[in-house]
Amino acid sequence: MATNPAREASSDVLGDEILDDSLGLLHRKALTILKRIRDSALDPETGRKVGPSYAISRAASLVGRTASAIREAERDGRLPPRDRTASGHRVQYTLEELDHMRAVFGTRPWRAAQDTPAIISVSNFKGGVGKSTLALHLAQHFAIKGYRVLFIDCDSQASSTMMFGYRPDVDLSEDDTLYGHFHNPELLGVRSIIRKTHFYGLDLIPANLKLYNLEYEIAGYLAQNQSFDIIDLIAQAIDTVVDDYDVVVMDPPPALGMVSMAVLQAANAMVIPAPPSVIDFASTVSFIDMARTTMRQLEQLGGRVKPAYNFIRLVGSRVDDSKSMHREILAMMRQVFGGSMINSVLKVSAEIDNASSRMKTVYELDRPVTSHEVHNRCMRFLNDVCHDIEQDVLRTWESRAGSLD
């Protein structure tokens, strides 16, 4: 039977147009939903995200003084007098005000000049293991405790960037991310893409979908130039600003590609979230082996020095105590990994899921989403995990190693 090439070509074009229109319509509707969720997380008066605030008892604990010491400092003028709410309660204290208190009381936890900043990669090449959840809460934990923190989103999916109140592919251009810096390092400079966030003391280098192109471009550079220096791009970017910070937290892609390798080369510490399920744990084992093999190949082929990690820690993540298999695998992990695995675990919690659906972390909630019991339990295990990692960081600082709890 004879065919009509012109009709077939026309049909193909029409099919492409229908596909483009359908996907375009879905994309526009999805952006509408994303905007609604984002807008619900913004302060209605300022149109921006608002960081957490604390009552005087919690503020005193975070500052390292008593509530009485704060009241006395307010009376004698070392701290500004406190406003009252309509009901007569003290207005709560913001992170910026806590930083000022620490400056007055001399309790800032900043590292000494000779201490090496912690550059932490929260890595695993399987999605859904709690990588971004851990990275975000860890960075916010350090900021709440008074450290100077830089969060670098290296994942083109940009879920962490979204949690800071951005619609990554709408609000940000390629020049706002590491992608733009790598193409115009002299023109832009990495400092120009660092953004202040609603969390005082926590700065952000954001990501968007354009960052995915770096995977191909780094690979192309390697093939064309036969040089592995391109892998140092992230390390070089961090090196220009790291003196301003105590801790850098990086959220790499959930894949062991070129960008992830550049992150691992830039880090001096690694945290690996590992759920105690058979499939997730098997993937974590593969990640550890592939990371080790790839870095060894870089060392052999490129004549490079392997990155020196001050610590590598596994964290049991997305742990469900009600599942016997989780309990069994977690027990085996603790037995086998020993000190390489931190004692506390990141458990599954409805509070985390409900907070993220509001584009917030648990640390940003001003009240429980579920119940006080669930919220408090979730806060405890988040604080325990972050505290354990904080202790690992402090052990690397000569000025602080002797004062650990």
Secondary structure, 3 states (H helix, E strand, C coil): CCCCHHHHHHHHHHHHHHHHHHHHHHHHHHHHHHHHHHHHCCCCCCCCCCCCEECHHHHHHHHCCCHHHHHHHHHCCCCCCCCECCCCCECCEEHHHHHHHHHHHCCCCCCCCCCCCEEEEECCCCCCCCHHHHHHHHHHHHHHCCCCEEEEECCCCCHHHHHCCCCHHHHCCHHHCHHHHHHCCCCCCHHHHCEECCCCCEEEECCCHHHHHHHHHHHHHHHHHCCCHHHHHHHHHHHCCHHHCCEEEEECCCCCCHHHHHHHHHCCEEEEEECCCHHHHHHHHHHHHHHHHHHHHHHHHHCCCCCCCCEEEEEEEEECCCCHHHHHHHHHHHHHHHHHECCCCEECCHHHHHHHHCCCCHHHCCCCCCCHHHHHHHHHHHHHHHHHHHHHHHHCCCCCHHHCC
